Amino acid sequence: MKRRLLLLFVLACYSQFVVGQAELRGLLVDGSTTKPIPFASVALYRPADSVAVTGALSDSVGVFHITQVTPGQYRLKTFFIGYKPQTTFVTLRRGDVLNVGTLLLEPSKNQLNEVVVTGQRADLTVKADRQTYRAAQFGSAVGGTATDLLRNLPGISINAEGEVTQRGANGFLVLLNGKPVQANLGTLLNQLPANTMETIEVITTPSARYDPDGKAGIIAITTKSGADLGLSVLVNLQGGLPSLNAFDNARNPVRYSSDASISYRTARWDWTLSTAYLRNDLAGRREGDVYTILSNRFTRFPSIGERSFDRYTFTNRLAVSFTPNKTNVWSAGLYYGHRTEDRIADLVYNNRTTDRQTGLLISQINYFNANLVRKRGQFFTANLDYTHTFANKATLSTGVLYEYDYLDGFTRNLNVRRTDSRDTLQYTYTTTARPIGNLRANVDVTWPLAGGRLEAGYQYRLQNDNGDYRYLNQDGRGAPLLVINAFTGKADITNQIHSLYSQYYHKTKGWEYTAGLRFESAQREVDIRPQGQTYPLTLNNLFPSLNLVYRPKDDWLVRLGYSRRVQRTSNLALNPLPEREHSETLEQGDPALQPEFVDLSELSVTRTLGRSTWQATLYHQNVQNIVNRVNSVYADTILNRLYTNAGRAQRLGIELTSDLTLTKRWKLYVGGTVYRSLLSGQLFQNAVVFSNQAWAYSLNANTTLQPATSWVLQANLNYLSQRITAQGEDSRFFVPNLSIKKSFVQNRLSVMFQWQNIGLGWLASNEQRITTRGVDFYTTTNYIQERDILLLNISYSFRQRSKPVKLPTNEFGEKEF
């Protein structure tokens, strides 16, 4: 009985306390535009001593709500940048729910329309699981593509063929505005204008919540959106000056681009529309030398001539976000892209065959090879996402993405006698048509637990690739052009993946960690018709991850990370139907290829000194089932290039990064890596056993000088050393660049001059030699690409800022292509 009376007494006291409290509501609007003012501060003060009692922020539609206020008299005061503080006296009685109505805030007459920052922001921000780089700092990339930005980051290198590697490993998962993209990194980067990018994040040991795709980690790209409420428009134009180094090719390169983005933001809606067109040709030259051995015949056929690219890219993007209240967010996106690339290779061959035993000449012929590879792609993507936040800060997120791509093209390979272009020696014509559909759906939840955060989710992925391949051949002038049935057919490829993950994050004083596990069930099927061959593959795998961070002091950070990843085989590498890539190469895939699995581990130390940052990272990569393109002899003047699982690769290295503010107007950013690479395995059913090891390194340096407020001078260098491959090596490759920028009209208008691939007539920049060898062949090719490219960029920002924001920040299956 006493316990019941005590309980009733406690409940009565509590109810009197709750009922005895008061509430206050209201709406904040701009006095001149009557638009709501979101996220403004509202506080209650005691009149006697001006002590703040409680307060709140207005929500996204300007409504504020202050609860559990003790009855009494108060001063209600509002605060928001760009507005005069407003004071209202209120009296609250027990149990009141007082609505003060609409409060009109008067804009401050001395408001700031713009903030001009004469110093320079940091290029690098180090977080617990990633490194974030500000895109605007790399001026040499303005007007170009994301490729030009990425090559500046530490540990990342891009060779002459456009292959992107991180610490020597290729293969990335790409996140565009947080969404996974089923795209080859090189293809995506060449479609994304650098002017639209805000930041690039490199995640080297990703957690379990991310797809495990990408043996080198994750590249996360964030594009620009309007930073202010109201309308924001940005327009960029670029034009290329006449080429200084076109190698006397038949055609001169053409370079120009334009892009525009429009953003409109209200308290609830956020719209961003962008469009871009890029014509980015590249002149080049190719010097090659090949020999083959068949029985007693030694055939050598060196070549020299043009190797150039004509490239056209057109993209449109629309992103919409709707926030009806603080607990719900809807977002949707549409993307359309069209890309055409012509690779022109017009080469002169000197073919000579001798007897290996006697050295006597067997045959000799000089011929001209006209080779054109045209690749076209249309890319369509649509996504819809929803996020709900609960009262306890738990979240529920769901999303669906559909992507449809259509890839087609042809390869035309013509050999004619050099003395008579009408005398056709051989002509091959191959065509490709590939509709590709991708579907992705996911559900994710986060839940506060034991002072940390528990995350879990499910994802479903489906891809269908229905390729149609034709191979036609003509032997000699007057002969018919015939379909080669053995090389013609259809390749239908289906990939289906179910995945579940869970991870836990916790942070205490000086420590934080994330530990997780992801399970995947993947099914792949390759059907080759009319041959009637089917290659099924089912894999069930676990992908653990761990990131541990220790902060002994505010300016020190130590991180330990581990992640297991997978590099899924591209559909191109699974297609066994051969294609005559050019005169000396027949290329085909292997439908039985296994995906690569990699263990990534690293230990890093970061030190911040004022506005400068230093970082050192020790890392190890262990790759199983590594996929290489290897060569063998198909005929006396043709090598067969085949995708195959070649064994194992290991890399142990150190990466150093420094982001230094030397003076108020001078910054220096240097990043590089040195690693020991070991490749071991076998080729062609153990016919070739190899074990190669060597040191390799890369260096990226970027310095920015601001001699005056409106002038910026920037120079950078990207250097990649020689690297080993399964059958040979790739030579060093380096590219220096320079840019000068002048701003006008309060930084709304800017003009930039760029000098790319600096050669000065004597530097061997933008040039790389690739060599492979076997017991019965040797091939080496030197790719010399255009140097001393001169570009002029003009950018103008039209901004109509709404009153509430007075201090704006700065505005400024592709996979298979």
C-alpha positions in Angstrom: 0.0 0.0 0.0 2.8 2.4 0.9 4.5 1.6 -2.5 1.3 2.5 -4.4 0.9 5.7 -2.5 4.5 6.6 -3.2 4.1 5.9 -6.9 0.9 8.0 -7.1 2.7 10.8 -5.3 5.6 10.7 -7.8 3.3 10.6 -10.8 1.3 13.5 -9.4 4.5 15.6 -9.0 5.7 14.7 -12.5 2.3 15.5 -14.0 2.2 18.8 -12.2 5.8 19.6 -13.5 4.9 18.7 -17.0 1.5 20.4 -17.0 3.1 23.4 -15.2 5.5 24.0 -18.1 4.7 26.3 -21.0 5.4 26.2 -24.8 6.2 28.9 -27.3 5.7 28.8 -31.1 6.2 31.2 -34.0 7.3 31.9 -37.6 10.3 33.9 -38.8 10.0 35.6 -42.2 12.0 38.2 -44.1 10.4 41.6 -43.6 11.0 42.7 -47.2 10.3 39.5 -49.1 8.0 37.6 -46.7 10.0 34.4 -47.4 10.6 32.0 -44.4 13.9 32.2 -42.7 15.2 28.7 -41.9 17.8 27.8 -39.2 17.7 31.1 -37.4 18.4 31.3 -33.6 15.6 32.2 -31.1 16.4 32.6 -27.4 14.5 33.5 -24.2 16.2 35.8 -21.6 15.2 36.7 -18.1 14.5 40.5 -18.0 16.2 41.0 -14.6 19.7 39.7 -15.4 19.7 39.0 -19.2 20.5 35.4 -18.6 19.6 33.1 -21.5 17.1 30.4 -20.2 16.5 28.3 -23.3 16.3 28.6 -27.1 15.8 26.8 -30.4 16.4 27.0 -34.2 13.8 27.6 -36.7 13.2 24.6 -39.0 13.5 24.5 -42.8 10.2 26.4 -43.2 11.0 29.1 -40.6 8.9 27.7 -37.8 10.4 27.6 -34.2 9.1 25.7 -31.2 10.4 26.1 -27.6 9.1 23.5 -25.1 9.3 23.0 -21.3 9.6 26.7 -20.4 9.0 27.7 -16.7 6.1 30.2 -16.4 7.2 33.9 -16.2 8.1 37.0 -18.1 10.9 36.8 -20.8 12.5 38.7 -23.6 12.3 36.7 -26.9 15.2 37.6 -29.1 16.1 36.5 -32.7 19.6 36.2 -34.2 20.5 35.6 -37.8 23.4 36.8 -40.0 22.3 39.7 -42.2 19.3 40.6 -40.1 18.8 43.0 -37.2 18.1 41.3 -33.9 14.5 41.6 -32.9 13.3 41.6 -29.3 9.7 40.8 -28.1 8.4 40.6 -24.5 6.3 37.6 -23.7 4.5 36.3 -20.6 4.0 32.6 -20.2 1.5 31.0 -17.8 1.3 27.5 -16.5 0.2 25.1 -19.3 0.2 27.8 -22.0 1.0 27.0 -25.6 1.7 30.6 -26.8 1.8 31.3 -30.5 3.6 34.6 -31.0 2.6 34.6 -34.7 4.8 35.8 -37.5 7.9 37.8 -36.6 9.2 40.0 -39.4 13.0 40.3 -39.4 14.4 43.5 -40.9 17.5 43.0 -43.2 20.6 44.8 -41.8 21.6 47.8 -43.9 25.2 47.1 -43.4 24.9 43.5 -44.5 27.8 41.9 -46.4 27.0 41.1 -50.0 30.2 39.1 -50.5 33.2 38.0 -48.6 36.5 38.1 -50.5 39.1 35.7 -49.2 42.6 36.6 -50.3 44.3 33.6 -48.7 44.1 30.0 -49.9 42.1 27.1 -48.6 43.6 23.7 -47.8 43.8 21.2 -50.7 43.7 18.2 -48.3 41.4 17.3 -45.4 42.1 14.1 -43.5 39.2 12.2 -42.0 39.0 9.0 -40.1 38.4 6.8 -43.2 39.3 9.0 -46.1 41.2 11.9 -47.6 39.2 14.8 -49.2 40.7 17.0 -51.9 39.1 20.3 -53.0 38.8 20.3 -56.8 39.0 24.1 -57.3 42.7 24.1 -56.2 43.9 22.2 -59.3 43.7 25.0 -61.9 45.3 22.9 -64.7 42.1 20.8 -64.9 39.7 23.7 -65.5 37.7 23.2 -68.7 38.9 19.6 -68.9 37.5 16.4 -67.4 37.7 14.7 -64.0 40.7 12.8 -65.3 42.8 16.0 -65.3 41.8 16.5 -61.6 42.5 13.0 -60.4 46.0 12.8 -61.7 47.1 15.4 -59.1 46.2 13.2 -56.1 48.9 11.3 -54.1 49.4 7.7 -55.0 47.2 8.0 -58.1 48.7 7.8 -61.5 47.3 7.9 -65.1 49.4 6.4 -67.9 49.4 7.2 -71.6 46.5 4.9 -72.2 44.3 6.6 -69.6 44.5 3.7 -67.1 44.0 5.0 -63.5 45.9 3.3 -60.7 46.2 3.8 -57.0 49.5 2.7 -55.4 50.1 0.5 -58.5 46.6 -1.2 -58.5 43.8 -0.5 -61.0 40.1 -0.9 -60.4 38.0 1.4 -58.4 34.4 1.7 -57.1 33.1 5.0 -58.2 30.6 7.0 -56.0 29.0 10.0 -57.7 27.3 12.2 -55.1 27.2 9.1 -52.8 25.7 6.8 -55.4 27.6 3.8 -56.8 28.1 4.0 -60.5 28.4 0.9 -62.7 31.2 2.5 -64.7 34.8 2.1 -65.5 36.6 4.9 -63.7 38.5 6.0 -66.8 35.3 6.2 -68.9 33.3 8.0 -66.2 36.1 10.6 -65.6 36.3 11.4 -69.3 32.6 12.2 -69.3 32.5 14.3 -66.1 33.5 18.0 -66.6 36.1 19.2 -64.1 34.1 22.5 -63.7 31.2 20.6 -62.2 33.2 19.0 -59.4 33.4 20.2 -55.8 35.5 17.5 -54.1 37.2 14.2 -54.6 37.5 11.7 -51.8 39.9 8.7 -51.8 38.8 5.9 -49.5 41.6 3.3 -49.4 40.2 0.8 -46.9 36.4 1.2 -47.3 34.0 -0.1 -44.6 31.4 -2.9 -45.0 28.6 -0.5 -45.9 30.1 0.2 -49.3 30.1 -2.2 -52.2 33.3 -4.3 -52.1 34.0 -3.6 -55.8 37.3 -2.1 -56.7 40.5 -3.6 -55.6 42.2 -0.2 -55.3 39.4 1.3 -53.1 36.8 3.9 -53.7 36.9 7.3 -55.6 34.0 9.4 -54.3 33.1 12.5 -56.4 30.9 15.3 -55.3 29.6 17.7 -57.9 28.6 21.3 -57.3 25.2 22.5 -56.3 23.8 25.9 -55.4 25.1 27.0 -52.0 22.6 29.8 -51.5 18.8 30.0 -51.3 17.6 31.4 -54.6 19.0 31.1 -58.1 22.7 30.5 -59.1 24.0 30.1 -62.6 27.6 29.3 -63.7 28.8 29.3 -67.3 32.2 28.1 -68.6 33.7 28.3 -72.0 37.0 26.8 -73.3 38.8 27.2 -76.6 42.0 25.5 -77.8 44.6 27.5 -79.7 46.0 25.9 -82.9 48.1 22.9 -82.2 51.9 23.4 -82.0 52.7 19.7 -82.3 50.3 17.8 -84.6 53.1 15.5 -86.0 52.2 16.4 -89.6 49.1 14.2 -89.3 46.4 14.3 -91.9 44.0 16.1 -89.5 44.7 18.8 -86.9 43.1 18.3 -83.5 40.1 20.4 -82.5 39.5 21.4 -78.8 36.7 23.4 -77.3 34.1 22.9 -74.6 31.2 24.6 -72.8 29.3 23.8 -69.7 26.6 25.5 -67.6 24.9 24.7 -64.3 21.7 26.2 -62.9 20.8 25.7 -59.2 17.7 26.9 -57.5 17.1 26.4 -53.8 14.3 27.2 -51.4 13.7 26.1 -47.8 12.3 22.8 -49.0 13.4 22.3 -52.6 16.8 22.0 -54.2 17.1 21.8 -58.0 20.3 21.5 -60.0 20.5 21.2 -63.8 23.8 21.0 -65.7 24.8 20.4 -69.3 28.2 20.1 -70.9 29.7 19.6 -74.3 33.4 18.7 -74.8 35.4 18.3 -78.0 38.8 17.1 -76.9 40.9 15.7 -79.8 44.5 14.6 -79.2 47.1 14.2 -81.9 49.7 11.5 -81.5 52.4 9.3 -83.1 53.2 5.6 -82.7 56.5 3.9 -83.2 56.5 0.1 -82.9 58.7 -2.9 -83.5 57.6 -6.5 -83.4 59.1 -9.9 -84.3 57.7 -13.4 -84.2 59.2 -16.9 -84.5 57.2 -19.7 -86.2 59.3 -22.8 -86.8 62.3 -21.7 -88.8 60.7 -18.4 -89.9 61.8 -15.1 -88.2 59.4 -12.3 -89.1 60.1 -8.7 -88.1 57.6 -5.8 -88.9 58.5 -2.4 -87.5 55.9 0.4 -88.0 55.6 4.1 -87.7 52.8 6.6 -88.2 49.8 8.5 -86.7 47.8 7.4 -83.7 45.3 10.1 -82.8 41.9 10.5 -81.1 38.8 12.5 -82.0 36.5 12.7 -78.9 33.0 14.1 -78.5 31.2 14.1 -75.2 27.7 15.5 -74.3 26.1 15.2 -70.9 23.0 16.4 -69.1 22.3 16.0 -65.4 19.2 16.8 -63.2 19.2 16.4 -59.4 16.1 17.3 -57.3 15.9 17.2 -53.5 12.7 17.7 -51.5 12.7 18.2 -47.7 9.1 18.5 -46.5 10.3 18.6 -42.8 13.3 17.8 -40.7 12.6 14.1 -40.6 12.1 13.3 -44.3 14.2 13.8 -47.4 13.3 12.7 -51.0 15.9 13.0 -53.8 15.8 12.0 -57.5 18.2 12.2 -60.3 18.3 11.9 -64.1 21.4 11.5 -66.3 21.9 11.3 -70.0 25.3 11.1 -71.7 26.5 10.5 -75.3 30.1 9.9 -76.2 31.9 9.1 -79.4 35.6 8.3 -79.7 37.5 7.7 -82.9 41.0 6.2 -82.6 42.9 6.7 -85.9 46.1 4.7 -86.5 47.6 5.2 -90.0 50.8 3.2 -90.0 53.5 2.2 -92.5 54.9 -1.4 -92.0 58.1 -2.8 -93.2 57.7 -6.6 -93.2 60.7 -8.9 -93.6 60.9 -12.7 -93.1 64.2 -14.6 -93.0 65.2 -18.2 -92.4 66.5 -18.7 -88.8 69.0 -21.3 -89.8 70.5 -19.7 -93.0 69.6 -16.1 -92.5 68.4 -15.9 -96.1 65.5 -13.6 -97.0 62.3 -15.5 -97.5 60.0 -12.5 -98.2 59.7 -8.8 -97.9 56.8 -6.3 -98.3 56.1 -2.7 -97.4 52.4 -1.9 -96.8 50.2 0.9 -95.4 47.7 0.1 -92.6 44.7 2.3 -92.2 43.0 1.5 -88.9 39.9 3.2 -87.4 38.2 2.2 -84.2 35.0 4.0 -83.5 33.3 3.6 -80.1 29.9 5.1 -79.4 27.9 5.1 -76.2 24.6 6.4 -74.9 24.0 6.3 -71.2 20.7 6.8 -69.3 20.4 6.7 -65.5 17.5 7.4 -63.1 17.5 7.2 -59.3 15.0 7.8 -56.5 16.0 7.8 -52.8 14.2 8.4 -49.5 15.5 9.0 -46.0 13.6 9.2 -42.8 15.1 10.3 -39.5 13.4 9.1 -36.2 13.2 11.0 -32.9 16.2 9.0 -31.5 18.3 9.9 -34.5 17.9 6.5 -36.1 17.5 6.6 -39.9 15.9 4.5 -42.6 17.1 4.9 -46.2 16.0 3.2 -49.3 16.7 3.8 -53.0 16.5 2.4 -56.4 18.6 3.1 -59.5 18.1 2.0 -63.1 20.7 2.4 -65.8 20.4 1.6 -69.5 23.4 1.9 -71.8 23.7 1.2 -75.5 27.3 0.7 -76.8 28.1 0.2 -80.4 30.9 0.7 -82.8 33.2 -0.8 -85.4 36.9 -1.5 -86.2 38.0 -1.1 -89.8 41.4 -2.5 -90.6 42.8 -2.1 -94.1 46.2 -3.2 -95.4 47.1 -1.9 -98.9 50.4 -2.1 -100.9 52.4 1.0 -100.2 53.2 1.5 -103.9 49.5 1.1 -104.9 46.7 2.1 -102.5 44.2 0.3 -104.7 45.8 -3.0 -104.1 44.1 -4.4 -101.0 46.2 -7.0 -99.2 43.7 -7.6 -96.4 40.6 -5.9 -95.1 38.7 -6.8 -91.8 35.6 -5.1 -90.5 34.2 -5.9 -87.0 31.1 -4.5 -85.4 29.7 -4.4 -81.9 26.2 -3.7 -80.6 25.5 -4.0 -76.9 22.4 -3.0 -74.9 23.2 -3.1 -71.2 20.7 -2.9 -68.4 21.5 -2.3 -64.7 19.2 -2.3 -61.7 20.2 -1.6 -58.1 17.9 -1.5 -55.0 18.9 -1.0 -51.4 17.6 -0.6 -47.9 19.8 0.8 -45.1 19.2 1.5 -41.4 21.3 3.2 -38.7 20.5 3.0 -35.0 22.1 4.6 -32.0 23.5 1.8 -29.8 25.6 1.8 -26.6 27.0 5.3 -27.3 27.8 4.4 -30.9 26.0 3.7 -34.2 24.9 0.4 -35.6 24.4 0.2 -39.4 22.9 -2.6 -41.5 21.5 -3.0 -44.9 20.5 -5.2 -47.9 21.3 -4.6 -51.6 20.2 -6.3 -54.8 22.0 -5.8 -58.2 21.2 -7.1 -61.6 23.0 -6.6 -64.9 22.1 -7.9 -68.4 24.6 -7.4 -71.3 23.4 -8.7 -74.7 26.3 -8.3 -77.1 26.1 -8.9 -80.9 29.5 -9.2 -82.6 30.2 -9.6 -86.3 33.6 -10.3 -88.0 34.0 -9.8 -91.8 37.2 -10.4 -93.8 38.4 -9.8 -97.3 41.6 -11.4 -98.6 43.0 -9.5 -101.6 41.6 -7.1 -104.1 38.4 -8.2 -105.7 37.8 -10.9 -103.2 34.3 -10.9 -101.5 33.9 -9.5 -97.9 32.8 -12.7 -96.0 31.5 -13.2 -92.5 33.9 -15.4 -90.4 31.4 -17.6 -88.5 34.0 -18.7 -86.0 34.5 -15.1 -84.9 30.8 -14.0 -85.1 28.1 -14.5 -82.6 26.3 -13.3 -79.5 27.5 -13.1 -75.9 24.8 -12.8 -73.3 26.1 -12.0 -69.8 24.1 -11.9 -66.7 25.3 -10.8 -63.2 23.1 -11.0 -60.1 24.3 -10.1 -56.6 22.6 -10.2 -53.2 24.4 -8.6 -50.3 23.9 -8.1 -46.6 26.1 -6.0 -44.3 26.4 -4.8 -40.8 28.9 -2.5 -39.1 29.3 -0.7 -35.8 30.9 2.7 -35.2 31.9 4.1 -31.8 33.8 7.1 -30.7 35.3 8.0 -27.3 37.9 10.5 -26.1 40.9 10.1 -28.4 39.6 6.9 -30.1 37.1 5.9 -32.7 36.6 2.7 -34.7 34.4 1.1 -37.3 34.2 -2.7 -37.7 31.9 -4.4 -40.2 31.2 -7.5 -42.2 29.6 -7.9 -45.6 28.2 -11.1 -47.2 27.7 -11.5 -50.9 26.1 -14.1 -53.0 27.0 -13.6 -56.7 25.9 -15.5 -59.8 27.3 -14.9 -63.2 26.4 -16.7 -66.5 28.0 -16.2 -69.9 26.2 -17.7 -72.9 27.9 -17.8 -76.3 25.7 -18.3 -79.3 25.4 -20.0 -81.8 28.2 -22.0 -80.4 25.9 -23.1 -77.5 28.6 -22.7 -74.8 27.5 -21.7 -71.3 29.9 -20.6 -68.5 28.2 -20.3 -65.0 29.9 -19.0 -61.9 28.5 -18.9 -58.3 30.5 -17.2 -55.5 29.7 -16.7 -51.9 32.1 -14.4 -50.0 32.6 -12.5 -46.8 34.2 -9.0 -46.9 35.4 -7.9 -43.4 36.6 -4.3 -42.7 38.1 -2.4 -39.8 39.1 1.2 -39.3 40.7 2.3 -36.0 41.6 5.9 -35.3 43.7 7.3 -32.4 44.1 11.0 -31.7 46.8 11.5 -29.0 46.5 15.2 -29.6 44.4 17.6 -31.6 47.2 17.9 -34.2 48.0 14.2 -34.5 46.0 11.3 -36.0 47.0 7.7 -36.3 44.9 5.3 -38.3 44.9 1.6 -38.9 42.7 0.1 -41.7 41.9 -3.2 -43.3 39.4 -4.0 -46.1 38.8 -7.1 -48.3 37.8 -6.1 -51.8 36.8 -7.7 -55.2 37.5 -6.6 -58.7 34.8 -8.1 -60.9 35.8 -9.0 -64.4 34.6 -6.5 -67.1 32.2 -8.0 -69.6 34.6 -7.1 -72.4 37.2 -9.4 -70.9 34.6 -12.3 -70.8 33.8 -12.2 -74.5 35.7 -15.0 -76.3 34.8 -13.8 -79.8 38.0 -12.3 -81.3 38.2 -8.8 -82.6 40.9 -7.5 -85.0 42.0 -4.5 -82.8 44.5 -3.4 -85.4 46.8 -5.0 -88.0 49.1 -6.8 -85.6 46.7 -7.6 -82.8 43.7 -10.0 -82.5 42.0 -9.5 -79.1 39.7 -11.8 -77.2 38.4 -12.5 -73.6 38.0 -15.6 -71.5 34.4 -16.4 -70.3 35.9 -18.5 -67.4 37.8 -15.6 -65.9 37.7 -15.5 -62.1 37.3 -12.1 -60.3 40.3 -10.7 -58.5 40.2 -10.6 -54.6 42.4 -8.2 -52.7 43.3 -7.6 -49.1 44.1 -3.9 -48.4 45.8 -2.9 -45.2 47.5 0.3 -44.1 48.9 2.3 -41.2 49.0 6.1 -41.4 50.1 9.0 -39.3 48.9 12.6 -39.9 50.3 15.7 -38.4 48.8 19.2 -38.6 51.0 22.2 -38.1 49.0 25.4 -38.4 47.5 25.4 -41.9 49.9 22.7 -43.1 49.3 19.0 -43.1 51.8 16.1 -43.3 50.8 12.4 -43.8 52.7 9.1 -44.1 51.0 5.8 -44.9 52.5 2.3 -44.9 50.4 0.0 -47.0 50.2 -3.6 -48.3 48.2 -5.1 -51.1 47.7 -8.8 -51.8 45.8 -9.6 -55.0 44.7 -13.1 -55.9 43.6 -14.2 -59.5 45.2 -11.1 -61.0 43.9 -10.4 -64.5 46.4 -9.4 -67.2 46.3 -8.9 -70.9 49.0 -11.3 -72.3 50.3 -11.9 -75.8 51.0 -15.1 -77.8 51.7 -15.7 -81.5 48.6 -16.2 -83.7 50.2 -15.8 -87.1 53.5 -14.5 -88.4 52.3 -10.9 -88.4 49.5 -11.1 -85.8 49.7 -11.4 -82.0 46.8 -12.8 -80.0 46.0 -10.6 -77.0 44.1 -12.5 -74.3 42.6 -11.6 -70.9 43.7 -14.3 -68.4 44.1 -14.9 -64.6 47.8 -14.7 -64.3 48.5 -15.5 -60.6 49.2 -13.2 -57.7 50.4 -9.7 -57.1 51.8 -8.1 -53.9 52.8 -4.5 -53.2 54.4 -3.1 -50.1 55.0 0.6 -50.0 54.9 4.0 -48.3 52.9 7.0 -49.4 53.9 10.6 -48.3 51.7 13.6 -48.6 52.3 17.2 -47.6 49.9 20.2 -48.0 52.0 23.2 -47.0 51.0 26.9 -46.6 54.4 28.5 -47.1 53.1 32.0 -47.0 49.8 33.7 -47.0 49.9 33.7 -50.9 52.0 30.6 -51.6 51.0 26.9 -51.2 52.8 23.8 -52.1 51.2 20.4 -52.3 53.3 17.2 -52.9 52.2 13.6 -52.8 53.9 10.5 -53.8 54.4 6.8 -53.2 57.2 4.2 -53.4 56.4 0.5 -53.5 57.9 -2.9 -54.1 55.9 -4.9 -56.6 56.0 -8.7 -56.9 54.1 -10.6 -59.7 54.1 -14.4 -59.8 52.1 -17.0 -61.6 51.7 -19.0 -64.8 50.4 -18.5 -68.3 49.0 -20.8 -71.0 48.5 -23.9 -68.9 51.9 -23.6 -67.2 53.7 -23.1 -70.5 55.1 -19.9 -69.1 56.0 -19.5 -65.4 57.0 -16.0 -64.2 58.1 -14.3 -61.1 58.9 -10.6 -61.5 59.7 -8.0 -58.9 60.8 -4.4 -59.0 60.6 -1.0 -57.3 58.2 1.7 -58.7 57.2 5.2 -57.6 55.0 8.1 -58.6 55.0 11.8 -57.7 52.4 14.5 -58.0 53.3 18.1 -57.1 51.2 21.2 -57.3 52.2 24.7 -56.3 49.9 27.8 -56.2 51.1 31.4 -56.0 48.7 34.3 -55.6 50.8 37.5 -56.3 47.7 39.7 -56.0 44.1 39.3 -54.9 42.8 38.7 -58.5 45.8 36.7 -59.9 46.6 33.0 -59.4 49.6 31.2 -60.9 49.7 27.4 -60.7 52.2 24.8 -61.9 52.0 21.0 -61.4 53.9 17.8 -62.3 52.7 14.2 -62.5 55.4 11.6 -62.8 55.0 7.8 -63.0 58.1 5.6 -63.0 58.7 2.4 -65.0 56.5 -0.6 -63.8 56.7 -4.3 -64.4 54.0 -6.4 -66.0 53.5 -10.2 -66.3 55.4 -10.2 -69.7 57.4 -7.1 -69.7 57.4 -3.5 -68.5 55.8 0.0 -69.0 58.2 2.9 -69.2 58.1 6.1 -67.2 55.5 8.7 -68.0 55.3 12.3 -66.9 53.2 15.4 -67.6 54.0 19.1 -66.5 51.3 21.8 -66.7 51.0 25.5 -66.0 48.0 27.9 -65.6 47.5 31.6 -65.0 44.1 33.0 -63.8 42.8 36.5 -63.6 39.5 37.4 -61.9 37.3 40.4 -62.7 34.0 41.9 -61.5 34.3 40.9 -57.9 35.4 37.4 -58.8 32.3 36.7 -60.9 34.3 36.7 -64.2 37.6 34.8 -64.5 39.9 34.2 -67.5 42.4 31.4 -67.4 45.3 30.5 -69.7 46.5 26.9 -69.6 49.7 25.3 -71.0 49.3 21.5 -70.8 51.8 18.7 -71.4 54.7 21.1 -71.5 57.4 19.8 -73.8 59.5 22.9 -74.8 60.8 21.0 -77.8 63.1 18.8 -75.8 61.1 17.3 -72.9 59.9 13.7 -73.5 56.6 14.4 -71.7 53.3 12.7 -72.5 55.2 9.7 -74.0 55.3 6.1 -72.9 56.8 2.8 -74.2 55.0 -0.5 -73.5 57.0 -3.7 -74.0 56.1 -7.4 -73.8 58.1 -10.5 -74.7 57.9 -14.3 -74.8 60.0 -17.2 -76.1 58.6 -16.7 -79.6 57.8 -13.0 -79.9 58.8 -9.5 -78.9 56.8 -6.3 -79.1 57.6 -2.7 -78.1 55.4 0.3 -78.8 56.2 3.9 -78.1 53.1 6.1 -77.8 54.0 9.8 -78.3 51.0 12.1 -77.6 50.6 15.8 -78.2 52.6 18.3 -76.2 52.4 22.0 -75.6 48.6 22.3 -75.7 47.4 25.9 -75.2 43.9 26.6 -73.9 41.9 29.6 -72.9 39.0 29.4 -70.4 36.3 32.0 -69.5 34.0 31.5 -66.6 31.1 33.7 -65.4 28.9 33.3 -62.4 25.4 34.8 -62.4 24.1 34.7 -58.9 20.8 36.0 -57.5 21.0 35.4 -53.8 17.9 35.4 -51.7 17.8 37.6 -48.6 18.2 34.9 -45.9 21.8 34.1 -46.9 24.2 37.0 -46.8 27.6 35.2 -46.7 27.7 32.7 -49.5 30.4 30.2 -50.0 32.2 29.9 -53.3 30.1 28.5 -56.3 32.3 27.3 -58.5 27.5 0.7 -68.6 30.0 3.3 -69.4 32.0 0.5 -67.7 32.3 -1.3 -71.0 33.0 1.7 -73.3 
